[in-house]
Amino acid sequence: MISYYKLWETMKKNNITQYKLIKDYNISTGLLSRLRANEHTSTHTLDMLCSILKCNVEDIVTYISDNESDSKNQNHTL
């Protein structure tokens, strides 16, 4: 699974809000919803976010293996 939790941390570190992405960079609310839900996005989107945030892709995206994801879900249900 691809996770975008680092995106929100990088945005906070750079003082860029979701509102600023929408108003200043024309990022759609639908795209932000997909990122919050860790849904698929294009490499163009990743490139655009890296450009806006002046960061590397690893600063906004993390790969979590299915095994890690399953064990985290099991730990949350205990």
N, C-alpha and C positions, 0 to 999 in steps of 0.2 A: 504494500500500500504506500502511496505517496502522501506525505503529510506536509501541510503548510504552516504548522505551528511556529516555525522559525520566522516566517514572513511577518507575523504580528509582532514578534519581538524586535525584528529589524526595523519595522515601521516605527515602533515606539522609541527605539534608540535614535532614530533619525527625525523624530518629531513630525512624522507624516501620518495623518489620520485617514480613516476611510473617507471621510467627508472631503478632505483635500484631494485624494485620488479621484473622487467623482467630479468635483468642481474644477480643479486645476489641470487634471490630466485626462479627463473624459473617460475614466474607467467606469464601466457600467455596474449598476447595483447587482445585476445578474451574475456577472463575473465574480464579484466579491462574495456573493452567496455560494457560488460553486467552490471558491477557495476555502471558505469557512467550513464547508461540508467535505473537504478533501476530495472533491470530484476532479475529473479530467480537465486539463487545460492545455493550450498549445504552447509550443516552444516560443512562438512569437510573444505570447503573454509573459512568459518567464523572462524573455529578453527585455521586454518593455519594463517590467517591474525592476529588473536589475539595473536598468538605465536610470529609472526614476530614483531608486534608492542608493545608487552608486555602490553596488555590492556584487558579490558573486552568487551564482545560482545556489550553491550550498548554504548561503545565508538565508535562503527563503524556502528551500525544499529539503525534506528528509525522507529517505526510504526506510520503511519499517517492514520487515519481513512478516509474512503471515503468521509464523510461529510466535514472534514477539507480540504481534497484535492480539493473537489468541490468548497468550498468557496474561497480557495486561487486562483483557476483557474478563478473564476468569478471576483475576485478583480483585477486580472492582465489584464482582458479584458475591464475593465471600463475605 
